[in-house]
Amino acid sequence: MRYLLFLVCIGLWAFTSGTIADFCDVANSFGITDKNTYGGLTRKDYILETTGNGVVIFDYDNDGRNDVFIANGTRLDSAGKPAALPQLYHNEGNGHFKNVGLQAGFSREGWAQGVCAGDFDNDGFTDLLVTYYGHNVLYRNKGNGTFEDITERAKLPVTGTRYGSGCAFLDYDHDGYLDFFVANYVDLNLNKTPKPGSGDYCQWKGIPVMCGPRGLPLAHNALYHNNRDGTFTDVSEQAGILKPGGRYSLGVVSADFDNDDWPDLYVACDMTRSLLFHNLHNGTFEERGVEAGVALNYDGDLQAGMGIAVADYDGDGFLDIAKTNFSGDLTSLYHNDDGKFFTDVSREAGLAKRQLLGWGTAFVDVDDDGWRDLVIANGHVYPEVEGKGLGDTYLQPTVLFHNLGAGKFKDITEEAGPAFQVARSARGLAFGDLDGDGRPEIVLVNMNAAPSVLKNNGPHGNYLNILLTGKQSNRSAVGARVMVTAADRKMIDEVMSGGSYYSQNSFTLHFGLGKANEVDSVQIRWPSGMVQTIGKTRANQTLKISENGSGKP
């Protein structure tokens, strides 16, 4: 029956559409069906009930197939109800996934938020960090299909209450081991938080809603250094992370924005200035978001930043930034001009049409024409707006902007297939190849609903996938920069941790090649400083490259 529904979905739309993208939601046929639990259904009394969960796509058991981990939440009135646990979907290799979360060791209940992946101990198995309202949890992959909570053993905080949000692994000091950064949203004490409608920041368009973030205490972000013995040290102060002061921080990503081969950090902040931490190569960072032009919008105003997408969308050799924002504001597109300064080109690029409440986002080449398109998950924070005639809805469409080249995008949401015609209250978003056909699917975490898995059945060009393994560098190759040369074009990408909203994409880099049947060269700049080049390579395969080794399909 699942297979039949899948065929009907792709067949009917393809017959009537014939456009660039024909996306169908295949979550049901894949077996990715367990509902998310997060706060109230028809009203939300606290900001904690609104932020939702993230997703990561990774191969946790090294069988060559991508698996899916989805964080989960709870409710304020959860007593006596079935536990809502994190979901780990194992890829069975037959077009089906099985939730093995509990068997794999994910038994912790609570307000889980974001998730990021990386092999912090370089043992060849990818580990997970899950952020929580409470304390974060570091899960070590034991290599036998299970994970263990080593938070306390790793000398990470297990007492007190923090509102952990986005996270990212990075090797900020190039010692070959992954450190990690955690964003914190609000210094939230539920016992001291005002009730809906009780203050200036507890109303929206005349209706009483949950309070915040403005009016609530600011939180501070954290950077943890890997001691290379299974433990971590909080270096936030000495590394310069605390110097900018408190923020309402949400999404975070680590990437090399100035092409100096050292990882920087960008943090999307809600109604406070977003942060760009430039790596000074000596174990410290300098925050320069305002100076660089990525802290505010084009008018110099504050925004409610949520999620982050990073890619070289125009092919000029520098990584650009897209940031999702609150309802009534357009998605920010910061063009990287020279590695030091950015220009907000949101309106000129064609992103002004949709002004929904955005969360997870990613640059992904949906038609393999060699230009990264932009997908955005949306959904309001206030269920109370539904039916009030305020011009906003709680459930909102996922949006797809097609990259036309030359720095321009076109909104093709209404032509992108049945999966883009469904309104959702979506939060986390990640992409990666789930069915082994070499092309990425898009996973959405939907608040208090089952996930969505979006597959494009439209026309495609050729592609090349690249999966890296570090040796002198960290095993996950986080921070490695790849340049593919094909048909007189140079395309770059980077192995990143974090990104989107509370989520992380597959470690496998996907390059659309258009009509090119081969690439002329693949160059990798590893975090260790080593530069490695692979010669002519045929298209439509996944190239597995080890540091200082050869590329193999």
Disulfide bonds with the S-S distance in Angstrom:
Cys9-Cys24 1.97
Cys116-Cys167 2.36
Cys202-Cys211 1.96
